[in-house]
Amino acid sequence: MLDTSNPNHYHFTARHLEITVLGGVRLNKLDSLRVTLSINKTDSSEKLRHNIDLYNNNQVEKLVRKVAERLETGTSITRRALQELTDRLETHRLKELEALDSEPMARELTPTELRAAEAFLKKKDLLARTNELIGQSGVIGEHTNRLLMYIIFTSRKSNNPLHCISLGSSGVGKTHLQSKVGELIPETDIVDMTVLSENAFYYFNRTELRNKLILIEDLDGAEAALYPLRELQSKRSITKRVSHKDRNGNTKTIKLTVEGPVSVAGCTTQESIYEDNSNRSFLLYIDESEAQDERIMQYQRAVSAGQANEQEQLKAAELLRNVQMLLRPIKVINPYAMHLALPKSVFKPRRTNAHYLQFIEAITFYKQMQREKRYDKATGEEYIETEIEDIQEANELITEVLLRKSDILNGACRQFFELLKAYLKANGESTFTNAEIRRALRIHPSNQKRYMLQLGQAGLVRKAKGNKRNGYLYEVVSYDEYQNTQTKIRRLLDDIVTRLQGKRDVVVQSSP
């Protein structure tokens, strides 16, 4: 009998012999079975310890002779015991590998849970109700970001998954927001990672990541793995060839392939370093305002005082997870896509346009139970169609994203500039010094120097007077440039919806 209850200390009992496998067995390198054995006779305490590859016949024969000599047992008895041990260990290892390879089974919804999830998905104002439930589950503030993130996470089940990166300074709650919204997705659909090596993605099973949500706590700790991650996002599969020795010692090249599609979310404080990844993702800037600080601290006080309704939070999170389990893959067609346009001010419009269209599809996908199922006349494929209200809701959520994509400043510099303008307006000042702003906004000198350089290059701040010896007074060139861009984007998106409503009948009739 082979007892594997202790993973580091297997015990095997044979006729006349007791064998202990110290340290268990390795689950990789299936072409060998290297173990450390402790062998003794059942009626004796004398032990023989030996490290051996049980697949190596020469080593096994040498051990048989050594055991027979040392423990005074017959070679046939020892050989039979080692052969039986090898068979048992081999079977045990294969079962362990099968258990690792098999994906965890998603639990089935009870009839009551099924009815509740269906009823919720069919309700009017689904996105608003979803956002309200996200808040009830314990996500404080971040009203736009949390719904954006939930829709992006939902897109993992579609043919065109979206990705997001949460940006903000240290300690503002980037990882907390991502993990809290991640809790609203079934655990079987999530691959959670803290640290990634360069080759980590290549060693997943071929379909193990398909339609999964990959959550990376800190992109700063995953820099080596960012290239294969980008390829997985763009090409939906990655391939690598590695050398491998078979049991005969011959070197062969094997092909490792991992398939997507996947939805990827990560957090970082360094926007510029990850430009290639950020171009593939929605950039979600964390709310660092004093009002948000107060909301979070008030919630922390309520939890500490026992006034937070934990049962309500668990109930809201459970309903949203059940809703996710009810969604099924289905093709989405946007009959209004040819009439949509992006603001001219958006940088990298090709990729941003793809994100915009995919986000509209993701909203339609989430509302699949409110859409009539249609069938392609040529192929018979089932699909649903985007409606104007989906585009309107997408426009409301994506305005800030498009605004950031149109901004010549990065997120950290833009935040500094808006705080600077607010400070000058509140104090009725038109000029300022670096020292004054450092004290007022509590900005680190090196960060302020970098922000001021960027603002000067963008022509948004200039020197008003002063010299290098005595210092300079600076002034803001434009106070309304950001708001003007925001107004233009919102007006354009509103005009698009208005035009679509006028063309509704024509567009619907021309759909496949």
C-alpha positions as CSV (number, residue, x, y, z in Angstrom):
1,M,0.0,0.0,0.0
2,L,1.1,3.6,-0.8
3,D,0.1,6.2,1.8
4,T,0.4,9.7,0.3
5,S,-1.5,11.6,3.0
6,N,1.7,13.5,3.9
7,P,2.8,15.1,0.6
8,N,6.4,15.2,1.8
9,H,6.6,11.8,3.3
10,Y,5.0,8.9,1.4
11,H,5.0,5.5,3.0
12,F,4.9,2.2,1.1
13,T,4.5,-1.2,2.7
14,A,5.6,-4.4,0.8
15,R,6.3,-7.9,1.7
16,H,9.2,-7.9,4.2
17,L,10.1,-4.2,3.3
18,E,8.9,-0.7,4.3
19,I,9.9,2.1,2.0
20,T,9.5,5.8,2.7
21,V,9.7,8.4,-0.1
22,L,11.3,11.5,1.5
23,G,10.1,14.8,0.0
24,G,7.4,13.2,-2.3
25,V,7.8,13.2,-6.1
26,R,8.3,16.1,-8.5
27,L,5.3,16.7,-10.9
28,N,7.5,18.0,-13.7
29,K,10.0,16.2,-15.9
30,L,7.8,13.2,-16.6
31,D,10.7,11.4,-18.4
32,S,12.3,10.7,-14.9
33,L,11.1,9.6,-11.5
34,R,13.8,10.8,-9.2
35,V,13.1,10.2,-5.5
36,T,14.9,9.8,-2.2
37,L,14.1,6.5,-0.5
38,S,14.5,5.2,3.1
39,I,14.3,1.4,3.1
40,N,14.1,-1.0,6.1
41,K,12.9,-4.5,6.8
42,T,9.5,-4.7,8.6
43,D,11.2,-6.4,11.6
44,S,14.3,-4.2,11.8
45,S,15.1,-0.6,12.5
46,E,18.2,-0.5,10.3
47,K,17.6,1.8,7.3
48,L,19.2,2.4,4.0
49,R,18.8,5.8,2.4
50,H,19.4,6.3,-1.3
51,N,18.6,8.9,-4.0
52,I,17.6,7.2,-7.3
53,D,15.8,7.6,-10.6
54,L,13.4,4.7,-10.6
55,Y,13.2,5.0,-14.5
56,N,16.9,4.2,-14.7
57,N,17.2,0.4,-14.8
58,N,21.0,0.4,-14.1
59,Q,20.4,2.5,-10.9
60,V,17.6,0.2,-9.8
61,E,19.6,-3.0,-10.2
62,K,22.5,-1.5,-8.2
63,L,20.0,-0.5,-5.4
64,V,18.5,-4.0,-5.5
65,R,22.0,-5.6,-4.9
66,K,22.8,-3.0,-2.2
67,V,19.5,-3.6,-0.3
68,A,19.9,-7.4,-0.5
69,E,23.5,-7.1,0.9
70,R,22.8,-4.5,3.6
71,L,19.4,-5.7,4.8
72,E,19.9,-9.3,4.0
73,T,16.8,-9.7,1.8
74,G,16.4,-11.6,-1.4
75,T,17.0,-9.7,-4.7
76,S,13.6,-10.9,-6.1
77,I,11.7,-9.5,-3.1
78,T,13.5,-6.1,-3.3
79,R,13.1,-5.9,-7.1
80,R,9.4,-6.7,-6.9
81,A,8.9,-4.1,-4.1
82,L,10.7,-1.4,-6.1
83,Q,8.7,-2.2,-9.2
84,E,5.4,-2.0,-7.4
85,L,6.5,1.3,-5.8
86,T,7.4,2.7,-9.2
87,D,3.9,1.7,-10.6
88,R,2.1,3.3,-7.6
89,L,4.2,6.5,-7.7
90,E,3.6,6.8,-11.4
91,T,-0.1,6.4,-11.0
92,H,-0.2,8.9,-8.2
93,R,1.8,11.5,-10.1
94,L,-0.5,11.2,-13.1
95,K,-3.6,11.7,-10.9
96,E,-2.0,14.8,-9.3
97,L,-1.2,16.2,-12.8
98,E,-4.8,15.6,-13.9
99,A,-6.1,17.4,-10.8
100,L,-3.9,20.4,-11.6
101,D,-4.8,20.5,-15.2
102,S,-8.5,20.2,-14.7
103,E,-10.2,23.6,-14.3
104,P,-12.2,24.2,-11.2
105,M,-15.9,23.5,-11.8
106,A,-18.1,26.6,-11.7
107,R,-20.9,26.0,-9.3
108,E,-24.4,25.8,-10.7
109,L,-27.0,28.4,-9.8
110,T,-30.0,27.3,-7.8
111,P,-33.4,28.0,-9.3
112,T,-33.9,31.0,-7.0
113,E,-30.5,32.4,-7.9
114,L,-31.2,31.8,-11.6
115,R,-34.5,33.6,-11.5
116,A,-33.0,36.6,-9.6
117,A,-30.1,37.0,-12.1
118,E,-32.4,36.7,-15.1
119,A,-34.8,39.3,-13.6
120,F,-31.9,41.7,-12.9
121,L,-30.5,41.4,-16.5
122,K,-33.9,42.2,-17.9
123,K,-34.4,45.3,-15.8
124,K,-34.6,48.8,-17.3
125,D,-31.6,51.1,-16.6
126,L,-29.4,48.0,-16.2
127,L,-26.1,49.9,-16.1
128,A,-27.3,52.3,-13.5
129,R,-28.7,49.4,-11.3
130,T,-25.4,47.6,-11.8
131,N,-23.4,50.6,-10.7
132,E,-25.6,50.9,-7.6
133,L,-25.0,47.2,-6.7
134,I,-21.3,47.7,-7.2
135,G,-21.4,50.5,-4.6
136,Q,-23.5,48.3,-2.2
137,S,-20.8,45.6,-2.5
138,G,-18.3,47.8,-0.8
139,V,-16.7,49.9,-3.6
140,I,-16.7,53.4,-2.3
141,G,-16.8,56.3,-4.8
142,E,-15.2,55.9,-8.2
143,H,-18.7,55.8,-9.8
144,T,-17.5,56.0,-13.4
145,N,-14.3,53.9,-12.9
146,R,-16.0,51.1,-11.1
147,L,-18.7,50.6,-13.8
148,L,-16.1,51.0,-16.6
149,M,-14.0,48.3,-14.9
150,Y,-16.9,46.0,-14.4
151,I,-18.0,46.2,-18.1
152,I,-14.3,45.7,-19.2
153,F,-14.1,42.6,-16.9
154,T,-17.4,41.4,-18.4
155,S,-16.0,41.6,-21.9
156,R,-13.7,38.7,-21.2
157,K,-16.6,36.4,-22.3
158,S,-17.0,38.1,-25.7
159,N,-14.9,37.8,-28.9
160,N,-13.3,41.2,-28.4
161,P,-12.2,41.5,-24.7
162,L,-11.1,44.9,-23.4
163,H,-8.2,45.7,-21.1
164,C,-7.6,48.4,-18.5
165,I,-4.8,49.9,-16.4
166,S,-5.5,51.8,-13.2
167,L,-3.2,54.7,-12.6
168,G,-2.5,56.9,-9.6
169,S,0.0,57.8,-7.0
170,S,1.1,55.3,-4.3
171,G,-1.5,54.5,-1.7
172,V,-4.6,55.9,-3.4
173,G,-6.4,52.6,-3.8
174,K,-5.6,51.3,-7.3
175,T,-5.1,47.7,-6.3
176,H,-8.1,47.9,-3.8
177,L,-10.5,49.1,-6.6
178,Q,-9.3,46.4,-9.0
179,S,-9.5,43.6,-6.4
180,K,-13.0,44.7,-5.1
181,V,-14.4,44.8,-8.6
182,G,-12.6,41.5,-9.4
183,E,-14.5,40.0,-6.5
184,L,-17.7,40.5,-8.5
185,I,-16.4,38.1,-11.2
186,P,-16.7,34.3,-10.6
187,E,-13.4,33.0,-9.1
188,T,-13.2,30.3,-11.8
189,D,-12.8,33.0,-14.5
190,I,-9.9,34.9,-12.8
191,V,-6.2,34.3,-13.0
192,D,-4.7,36.5,-10.2
193,M,-1.0,37.3,-10.3
194,T,1.4,39.2,-8.1
195,V,4.8,38.6,-9.6
196,L,5.4,37.3,-13.1
197,S,8.5,35.9,-14.7
198,E,9.4,36.4,-18.4
199,N,8.2,32.9,-19.4
200,A,5.3,32.6,-17.0
201,F,2.6,32.9,-19.7
202,Y,4.1,30.2,-21.9
203,Y,3.6,27.4,-19.4
204,F,-0.1,27.6,-19.0
205,N,-2.1,24.9,-20.7
206,R,-3.1,25.7,-24.3
207,T,-6.7,26.8,-23.4
208,E,-6.2,27.5,-19.7
209,L,-6.4,31.3,-20.3
210,R,-9.1,31.4,-22.9
211,N,-11.8,34.0,-21.9
212,K,-10.2,34.5,-18.5
213,L,-9.6,37.8,-16.6
214,I,-6.0,38.3,-15.7
215,L,-5.5,40.5,-12.7
216,I,-2.0,41.9,-12.1
217,E,-1.6,43.7,-8.8
218,D,1.5,45.7,-9.8
219,L,2.7,46.1,-13.3
220,D,6.0,47.3,-11.9
221,G,6.7,43.8,-10.8
222,A,5.7,42.3,-14.1
223,E,8.0,44.2,-16.5
224,A,9.7,41.1,-17.8
225,A,6.4,39.5,-18.8
226,L,4.9,42.6,-20.5
227,Y,6.0,41.6,-24.1
228,P,4.2,38.2,-24.1
229,L,1.3,39.9,-22.4
230,R,1.0,42.5,-25.2
231,E,1.1,39.7,-27.8
232,L,-1.6,37.8,-26.0
233,Q,-3.8,41.0,-26.0
234,S,-3.2,41.8,-29.7
235,K,-2.8,38.4,-31.4
236,R,-4.9,36.4,-28.9
237,S,-2.2,33.7,-28.7
238,I,1.5,33.3,-27.9
239,T,4.0,30.7,-29.1
240,K,7.5,29.8,-28.0
241,R,9.8,27.0,-29.0
242,V,12.0,25.4,-26.3
243,S,14.5,22.6,-26.3
244,H,13.6,19.4,-24.4
245,K,15.4,16.2,-23.7
246,D,13.5,12.9,-24.1
247,R,14.2,9.8,-21.9
248,N,16.8,8.7,-24.3
249,G,18.8,11.9,-23.9
250,N,18.0,13.2,-27.4
251,T,17.3,17.0,-27.6
252,K,14.2,18.0,-29.4
253,T,12.4,21.3,-30.0
254,I,8.8,21.5,-28.8
255,K,6.3,24.2,-29.4
256,L,4.4,25.9,-26.5
257,T,1.2,27.7,-27.5
258,V,-1.2,29.5,-25.2
259,E,-4.5,30.7,-26.6
260,G,-6.7,33.7,-25.7
261,P,-8.6,35.8,-25.9
262,V,-8.1,37.3,-22.4
263,S,-9.0,40.5,-20.6
264,V,-6.1,42.0,-18.7
265,A,-6.2,44.5,-15.8
266,G,-3.2,45.9,-13.9
267,C,-2.2,48.8,-11.7
268,T,0.8,51.1,-11.8
269,T,2.1,54.5,-10.8
270,Q,4.2,55.0,-13.9
271,E,2.1,55.7,-17.0
272,S,4.9,56.7,-19.4
273,I,7.0,53.5,-18.9
274,Y,4.2,51.2,-20.1
275,E,3.1,53.2,-23.2
276,D,2.9,50.1,-25.4
277,N,0.6,48.4,-22.9
278,S,-1.4,51.5,-22.1
279,N,-2.1,52.0,-25.9
280,R,-3.9,48.6,-25.8
281,S,-5.9,49.5,-22.6
282,F,-8.4,51.8,-21.1
283,L,-6.6,54.1,-18.7
284,L,-8.5,54.6,-15.5
285,Y,-7.2,57.4,-13.3
286,I,-8.0,56.9,-9.7
287,D,-9.9,59.7,-7.9
288,E,-7.4,61.4,-5.6
289,S,-9.6,64.3,-4.5
290,E,-10.2,65.3,-0.9
291,A,-13.9,64.4,-1.3
292,Q,-12.9,60.8,-2.2
293,D,-10.5,60.7,0.8
294,E,-13.3,61.7,3.1
295,R,-15.7,59.1,1.6
296,I,-13.2,56.3,2.1
297,M,-12.3,57.4,5.6
298,Q,-15.9,57.7,6.6
299,Y,-16.5,54.1,5.3
300,Q,-13.4,52.9,7.3
301,R,-14.9,54.5,10.4
302,A,-18.3,52.8,9.8
303,V,-16.5,49.4,9.4
304,S,-14.6,50.0,12.6
305,A,-17.7,51.0,14.5
306,G,-19.6,47.9,13.2
307,Q,-22.1,50.1,11.3
308,A,-21.3,48.7,7.8
309,N,-23.9,46.3,6.6
310,E,-21.7,43.3,5.6
311,Q,-24.6,41.1,4.7
312,E,-25.9,43.6,2.2
313,Q,-22.4,43.8,0.7
314,L,-22.1,40.0,0.4
315,K,-25.6,39.8,-1.1
316,A,-24.9,42.5,-3.8
317,A,-21.6,40.8,-4.7
318,E,-23.2,37.4,-5.0
319,L,-25.9,38.7,-7.3
320,L,-23.4,40.3,-9.6
321,R,-21.3,37.1,-9.7
322,N,-24.5,35.2,-10.6
323,V,-25.3,37.6,-13.4
324,Q,-21.8,37.0,-14.8
325,M,-22.4,33.2,-14.8
326,L,-25.6,33.7,-16.8
327,L,-24.0,35.6,-19.7
328,R,-23.1,33.4,-22.6
329,P,-20.9,34.1,-25.7
330,I,-22.8,35.7,-28.5
331,K,-21.9,37.8,-31.5
332,V,-22.6,41.5,-31.4
333,I,-23.3,43.6,-34.5
334,N,-23.4,47.4,-34.3
335,P,-25.5,48.6,-37.3
336,Y,-24.7,52.2,-36.4
337,A,-20.9,51.7,-36.5
338,M,-20.4,53.5,-39.9
339,H,-22.0,56.6,-38.5
340,L,-19.7,56.9,-35.4
341,A,-16.7,59.2,-35.2
342,L,-14.0,60.2,-32.7
343,P,-12.9,63.8,-31.8
344,K,-10.0,65.0,-34.1
345,S,-8.0,65.8,-30.9
346,V,-7.6,62.1,-29.9
347,F,-4.1,60.8,-30.1
348,K,-3.5,57.4,-31.8
349,P,-7.1,57.4,-33.3
350,R,-6.9,54.0,-34.9
351,R,-6.5,52.1,-31.7
352,T,-8.8,54.4,-29.7
353,N,-11.5,54.0,-32.4
354,A,-11.3,50.2,-32.0
355,H,-11.6,50.5,-28.2
356,Y,-14.6,52.8,-28.6
357,L,-16.4,50.3,-30.9
358,Q,-15.4,47.4,-28.6
359,F,-16.8,49.1,-25.6
360,I,-20.1,49.7,-27.2
361,E,-20.2,46.0,-28.1
362,A,-19.4,45.1,-24.5
363,I,-22.4,47.1,-23.2
364,T,-24.6,45.4,-25.8
365,F,-23.1,42.0,-24.8
366,Y,-24.0,42.8,-21.1
367,K,-27.6,43.6,-22.1
368,Q,-28.0,40.4,-24.2
369,M,-31.2,39.4,-22.4
370,Q,-32.8,42.6,-23.4
371,R,-31.9,42.1,-27.1
372,E,-33.8,40.2,-29.8
373,K,-31.9,37.2,-31.0
374,R,-31.2,37.4,-34.8
375,Y,-29.8,35.0,-37.3
376,D,-27.5,35.6,-40.2
377,K,-29.3,34.7,-43.4
378,A,-26.2,33.3,-45.1
379,T,-24.6,31.4,-42.2
380,G,-27.4,31.0,-39.7
381,E,-25.1,32.4,-36.9
382,E,-27.0,33.9,-33.9
383,Y,-26.3,37.5,-33.0
384,I,-27.7,40.5,-31.3
385,E,-27.6,44.2,-32.4
386,T,-26.5,47.3,-30.7
387,E,-29.2,49.9,-30.0
388,I,-28.8,53.7,-29.8
389,E,-29.2,53.7,-26.0
390,D,-26.1,51.4,-25.8
391,I,-24.1,54.0,-27.7
392,Q,-25.5,56.8,-25.6
393,E,-24.5,55.0,-22.3
394,A,-21.1,54.2,-23.8
395,N,-20.5,57.9,-24.6
396,E,-21.4,58.9,-21.1
397,L,-18.9,56.5,-19.6
398,I,-16.1,56.9,-22.1
399,T,-16.0,60.7,-22.2
400,E,-13.3,60.9,-19.5
401,V,-11.3,58.2,-21.3
402,L,-11.5,60.1,-24.6
403,L,-10.6,63.3,-22.8
404,R,-7.4,61.7,-21.4
405,K,-6.6,60.3,-24.9
406,S,-6.8,63.9,-26.2
407,D,-4.7,65.4,-23.5
408,I,-1.2,66.5,-24.3
409,L,-0.3,66.0,-20.6
410,N,0.0,62.7,-18.9
411,G,-2.3,61.9,-16.0
412,A,-0.1,62.9,-13.1
413,C,0.9,66.2,-14.7
414,R,-2.7,67.0,-15.6
415,Q,-3.8,66.4,-12.0
416,F,-1.0,68.8,-10.8
417,F,-2.0,71.4,-13.3
418,E,-5.7,71.3,-12.3
419,L,-4.8,71.6,-8.6
420,L,-2.5,74.5,-9.5
421,K,-5.2,76.4,-11.3
422,A,-7.8,75.7,-8.6
423,Y,-5.3,77.1,-6.0
424,L,-4.6,80.3,-7.9
425,K,-8.3,80.9,-8.5
426,A,-9.2,80.3,-4.8
427,N,-6.5,82.8,-3.7
428,G,-7.1,85.3,-6.4
429,E,-3.5,85.1,-7.7
430,S,-2.2,85.3,-11.2
431,T,1.4,84.4,-10.6
432,F,3.2,81.9,-8.4
433,T,6.6,80.6,-7.4
434,N,7.7,77.0,-7.2
435,A,8.3,77.2,-3.5
436,E,4.8,78.5,-2.9
437,I,3.2,75.7,-4.9
438,R,5.3,73.1,-3.3
439,R,4.1,74.2,0.2
440,A,0.5,74.6,-0.8
441,L,0.1,71.4,-2.8
442,R,2.6,69.4,-0.8
443,I,4.4,68.3,-4.0
444,H,7.9,66.6,-4.0
445,P,10.5,69.0,-5.6
446,S,11.5,66.4,-8.2
447,N,7.9,65.8,-9.2
448,Q,7.2,69.5,-9.4
449,K,10.3,70.1,-11.6
450,R,9.1,67.4,-14.0
451,Y,5.6,68.7,-14.1
452,M,6.7,72.3,-14.7
453,L,9.0,71.3,-17.5
454,Q,6.2,69.4,-19.2
455,L,3.8,72.4,-18.7
456,G,6.3,74.8,-20.2
457,Q,6.9,72.6,-23.2
458,A,3.2,72.4,-23.8
459,G,2.9,76.2,-23.6
460,L,0.5,76.1,-20.7
461,V,2.8,77.8,-18.1
462,R,5.4,80.5,-18.8
463,K,7.8,82.7,-16.8
464,A,6.2,86.0,-16.0
465,K,9.2,87.8,-14.5
466,G,12.3,87.2,-12.4
467,N,15.8,85.8,-13.0
468,K,17.8,82.6,-12.3
469,R,19.5,84.2,-9.2
470,N,16.4,85.5,-7.5
471,G,14.0,83.0,-8.8
472,Y,11.1,83.2,-11.3
473,L,7.4,84.1,-11.1
474,Y,5.3,81.9,-13.3
475,E,1.8,82.4,-14.7
476,V,-0.8,80.1,-16.3
477,V,-1.3,80.8,-20.0
478,S,-4.7,79.1,-20.3
479,Y,-7.2,78.2,-17.6
480,D,-9.9,76.7,-19.8
481,E,-8.1,74.5,-22.3
482,Y,-9.1,71.3,-20.6
483,Q,-12.7,72.3,-20.1
484,N,-12.9,73.4,-23.7
485,T,-11.6,70.1,-24.9
486,Q,-14.1,68.3,-22.6
487,T,-17.0,70.4,-24.0
488,K,-16.0,69.7,-27.6
489,I,-15.9,65.9,-27.0
490,R,-19.2,65.9,-25.2
491,R,-20.9,68.0,-27.9
492,L,-19.5,65.7,-30.6
493,L,-20.8,62.6,-28.8
494,D,-24.2,64.1,-28.2
495,D,-24.4,65.2,-31.8
496,I,-23.7,61.7,-33.0
497,V,-26.5,60.3,-30.9
498,T,-28.9,62.9,-32.1
499,R,-28.0,62.1,-35.8
500,L,-28.4,58.4,-35.1
501,Q,-31.9,58.9,-33.7
502,G,-32.9,60.6,-36.9
503,K,-31.5,57.7,-39.0
504,R,-32.8,54.9,-36.8
505,D,-35.2,53.5,-39.3
506,V,-32.8,53.6,-42.3
507,V,-30.0,52.0,-40.3
508,V,-32.2,49.2,-38.9
509,Q,-33.6,48.3,-42.3
510,S,-30.1,48.0,-43.9
511,S,-28.8,45.7,-41.1
512,P,-28.1,42.0,-42.1
